[in-house]
Amino acid sequence: MSVRKTKHEMPEQPPQERIKNFKEVPYGYIKEIAIEEAKRCLQCKNKPCMKGCPVEIDIPGFITCIAQGDFDKAAEIIKAKNNLPAISGRVCPYESQCEWECTLKKIGEPVGIGRLERFIADYEREKGKKPPKKPKSTGKKVAVVGSGPAGLTCAGDLARMGHAVTVFEALHDPGGVLMYGIPEFRLPKAIVKSEVEYVKSLGVAINYDVVVGKTIDVKELMEEYDAVFIGTGAGLPNWLNIPGENLDGVYSANEFLTRVNMMKAYKFPEYDTPVKIGRIVATFGAGNVAMDCARTSLRLGAEKSYILYRRTEAEMPARAEEIEHAKQEGVIFKLLTNPIRFIGDEKGILKEVEYLKMQLGEPDDSGRRRPVPIPGSEEKIAIDTALVAIGQSPNPLIPQTMKELKIGKHGNIIADDDGRTSVPGIFAGGDIATGAATVILAMGAGKRAARAIDTYLKNK
Amino acid sequence: MYPIVEKKVLSENVKLLKIKAPLVAKKALPGQFIILRIDEKGERIPLTIADSNRKEGTVTIIFLEVGKTTKQLGTLRVGDFLENFVGPLGMPSEVKKYGTVVCVGGGVGIAPLYPIVKALKEAGNHIISILGAKTKDLLLLEKEIEAYSDEFYIATDDGSKGHKGFVSDVLQKVIDTQNVNMVMAIGPIIMMKVVSNLTKKYDIKTLVSLNPIMVDGTGMCGGCRVSIDGKTKFACVHGPEFDGHKVDYDNLMLRNRRFIHAEGEACKLAGAQ
């Protein structure tokens, strides 16, 4: 029997419908389709897909269970390595990780590993998750700073090793970027909360409203806990540094998305936090965050949503699926454009952006062709809102208050692959150590750090 | 959840709440602020700390009812709870011996000035306080601030108490008659602008405390960015105090009006309920 060459489609909300709501775009596989998709897996002996997984999931193992219809066992296999599968099954760039390595790519599309992970996570959530048996307590206490993907993963794994874990979160909700950054239509907040509940069911305590570095500092944590993991993320927004960036109407992607996602400004005035976007929105940047901004704008009622990017589609850092979704929804891509100034009216309210057209020159340090301005190519477009989505830098609050920690030149905490920092007992991972990266890489870092912390505690 | 343990109505639109928040109280220093959220549908708003008590584990905030959230906050009573109360945020005031320090407070800005006056006095400074308000009923913490001041002046717009006119008139007189080493000014943006313009002429170091719109308060959103000497700074992590001579006050006024339309809508709806 020949293998089907393409992945089974995952049904989605039609673009014209979904831009009017914040509901999730893909619906996920139904049981029968999931089984069929799982049957495409060749069960390669050398398991190439696993090489691409930052959290070491036994991918062929759980796929076999799905093919056999044993979804509970599949969930167990995933959960053995990943406490947050409903999240990674939605936001992981699997096309460049596990699926990139899939043998089926030689004849067509890889197995829909991400879709299958999501299917199992959703199956388990709907059925009601049962926490694994509580391990024997080691009597050791670990503090985890930040409840984003790195912190939650590290906390969950440490709890399963028998350590008492307390997470300190600065905001009022758990999840970090999963809650404030990624929009509801891509990662429903009820799912984040449910995954967090699972981590709590492992015995993890979460303290909100605690800004480590301000409310309490790392040294104080070290007095009370046997080890500390820092996963505070890349919180500080980068700016274009062009004139007019402080006009009314220019937001960082972080502010815009936090207002909409975490503070639920899309439900204003039922929720108190407002957001104002007008008719025409321009997003600067072309990563996943930029796609989130442009697509969110449409859902808030923007008539036009532009993405301005100084390179071409081939260099865009966003996942292919996000770019595709943005295009389907009518986001207008103005490529090879570089903004040079924002122009306001007499009251200081944004009304236009001026940009230069670019062309691609020689490759730069990143290996991508460097965009070069075309002289005299200035153009302007009328806009009401500008969303600056050109990346984030590590949050400086902890480095500022903990001078002993070695800091890299971008403000990141220097840590080895297993999260060990320059101070024994203090570990760090995720964006605070690497600079802005992906959810799954942060989860992988949290996982390795949990193991390193366990070893450290055993030898202490 | 953070319980309200004391409430005072200071004037028609100005209220004081003492909140039980031991972790915040333990660390709070003059010049720092907190962010609160009343309930799960609420907005996060920053308020500068007016006082704190480590022993009691309490933090005092004083606020003017200007928008939906502050008006709702004003209706809460002792025994009610706030959903979130985070802090202390921002950099504390640089408290040291400057010599003669003039502390200028306007309107509800007098509240955060109080702990700074206290600390500067305890650091051995000669304190000249100038408090201003529209009318005498709107003056705050007169006795408290006077107790830590070597010289104490009041200015009201309507002349109902003290000098009739602005705090800057009194400050001008002080500068004319004695050597001033530092000026600390907290109040409406326009007051801080006028004070800074005045002291700039005499090259007197001037610090102001800014209160822009914020969301997270930890450096993440950049909503509170202010232009200081042409450079973008975040009031939440770099401030809230800045060199008064370097602040772009006009941009701050503009940015603080960003959501004025939505604010009106929210207030109207809340009023209708």
HADDOCK unambig.tbl for C-alpha pairs under 7 A between the chains (distance, minus, plus):
assign (segid A and resid 172 and name CA) (segid B and resid 84 and name CA) 6.78 0.50 0.50
assign (segid A and resid 209 and name CA) (segid B and resid 84 and name CA) 6.65 0.50 0.50
assign (segid A and resid 209 and name CA) (segid B and resid 85 and name CA) 6.66 0.50 0.50
assign (segid A and resid 209 and name CA) (segid B and resid 86 and name CA) 5.05 0.50 0.50
assign (segid A and resid 210 and name CA) (segid B and resid 86 and name CA) 6.64 0.50 0.50
assign (segid A and resid 214 and name CA) (segid B and resid 87 and name CA) 6.78 0.50 0.50
assign (segid A and resid 214 and name CA) (segid B and resid 88 and name CA) 6.18 0.50 0.50
assign (segid A and resid 214 and name CA) (segid B and resid 89 and name CA) 6.36 0.50 0.50
assign (segid A and resid 215 and name CA) (segid B and resid 23 and name CA) 6.29 0.50 0.50
assign (segid A and resid 215 and name CA) (segid B and resid 24 and name CA) 5.96 0.50 0.50
assign (segid A and resid 215 and name CA) (segid B and resid 27 and name CA) 6.51 0.50 0.50
assign (segid A and resid 215 and name CA) (segid B and resid 87 and name CA) 5.71 0.50 0.50
assign (segid A and resid 215 and name CA) (segid B and resid 88 and name CA) 6.02 0.50 0.50
assign (segid A and resid 235 and name CA) (segid B and resid 219 and name CA) 6.86 0.50 0.50
assign (segid A and resid 235 and name CA) (segid B and resid 220 and name CA) 4.63 0.50 0.50
assign (segid A and resid 236 and name CA) (segid B and resid 219 and name CA) 5.85 0.50 0.50
assign (segid A and resid 236 and name CA) (segid B and resid 220 and name CA) 4.86 0.50 0.50
assign (segid A and resid 237 and name CA) (segid B and resid 220 and name CA) 6.49 0.50 0.50
assign (segid A and resid 237 and name CA) (segid B and resid 221 and name CA) 6.80 0.50 0.50
assign (segid A and resid 237 and name CA) (segid B and resid 222 and name CA) 6.81 0.50 0.50
assign (segid A and resid 248 and name CA) (segid B and resid 254 and name CA) 6.93 0.50 0.50
assign (segid A and resid 248 and name CA) (segid B and resid 255 and name CA) 5.85 0.50 0.50
assign (segid A and resid 248 and name CA) (segid B and resid 258 and name CA) 6.02 0.50 0.50
assign (segid A and resid 252 and name CA) (segid B and resid 221 and name CA) 6.55 0.50 0.50
assign (segid A and resid 252 and name CA) (segid B and resid 222 and name CA) 6.47 0.50 0.50
assign (segid A and resid 254 and name CA) (segid B and resid 220 and name CA) 6.70 0.50 0.50
assign (segid A and resid 254 and name CA) (segid B and resid 221 and name CA) 4.94 0.50 0.50
assign (segid A and resid 255 and name CA) (segid B and resid 221 and name CA) 4.20 0.50 0.50
assign (segid A and resid 255 and name CA) (segid B and resid 222 and name CA) 6.48 0.50 0.50
assign (segid A and resid 255 and name CA) (segid B and resid 223 and name CA) 6.14 0.50 0.50
assign (segid A and resid 269 and name CA) (segid B and resid 266 and name CA) 6.07 0.50 0.50
assign (segid A and resid 271 and name CA) (segid B and resid 41 and name CA) 4.68 0.50 0.50
assign (segid A and resid 271 and name CA) (segid B and resid 42 and name CA) 6.21 0.50 0.50
assign (segid A and resid 272 and name CA) (segid B and resid 41 and name CA) 6.16 0.50 0.50
assign (segid A and resid 272 and name CA) (segid B and resid 42 and name CA) 5.12 0.50 0.50
assign (segid A and resid 272 and name CA) (segid B and resid 43 and name CA) 5.18 0.50 0.50
assign (segid A and resid 273 and name CA) (segid B and resid 42 and name CA) 6.99 0.50 0.50
assign (segid A and resid 273 and name CA) (segid B and resid 43 and name CA) 5.02 0.50 0.50
assign (segid A and resid 274 and name CA) (segid B and resid 262 and name CA) 6.26 0.50 0.50
assign (segid A and resid 348 and name CA) (segid B and resid 254 and name CA) 6.81 0.50 0.50
